[in-house]
Amino acid sequence: MSKTEKTPIETYLPVAEEVKKAMKEKHGDKLRSVILPLNDEATEEIEILVIIPERSVVGQSMKYMNSDPKKGQEILVRNCVVTDKERVMADDGLFYAAAGMITELIPIRQGKFGKV
């Protein structure tokens, strides 16, 4: 297989539709679906649901990012993952993938300077 060819997905574990619906009712527009690789070859994937981190969660997380990055990431994952949290916390690959994806969900807008 060449580097440009994608590895086929052999296993995909989606979140059940009734769970998605219940979580959507509970969390509204803050809910997101995230697909994480279950193995290093990325032939197996799992879907989890996460919520966009609130300002207080981001603040708690950032407090530890320089001194204890793992603790900062744990704060994000524990507060934002709403399905399969135990599985994500127990597996290093899933944990770091989830933490990275949640970090990308932090709502950061780019400002610009105006004239005075």
DAFEN-V944779 format. One record per pair of residues at least 12 apart in sequence whose ideal C-beta (glycine too) atoms are under 7 Angstrom apart, sorted by the first residue. I is the first residue (numbers start at 1). J is the second residue. If there is no record, write none. Layout:
# DAFEN-V944779
[[I:J] [I:J]]
This chain:
# DAFEN-V944779
[[7:41] [7:42] [7:43] [8:43] [9:43] [9:45] [10:43] [10:44] [11:44] [12:45] [13:46] [13:47] [14:47] [15:47] [15:48] [15:49] [15:83] [19:83] [20:49] [23:49] [23:82] [27:51] [30:51] [30:52] [31:49] [31:51] [32:50] [32:52] [32:105] [33:47] [33:49] [34:48] [34:50] [34:98] [34:101] [35:47] [36:48] [36:94] [36:97] [36:98] [37:97] [46:84] [48:81] [48:83] [48:84] [48:88] [48:98] [49:82] [49:83] [50:80] [50:81] [50:82] [50:102] [51:80] [51:82] [52:105] [52:107] [53:76] [53:79] [53:80] [53:102] [53:105] [53:106] [57:75] [57:76] [57:79] [57:80] [58:106] [60:75] [61:75] [61:76] [73:99] [76:99] [76:102] [76:103] [77:89] [77:95] [77:98] [77:99] [77:102] [80:102] [81:98]]
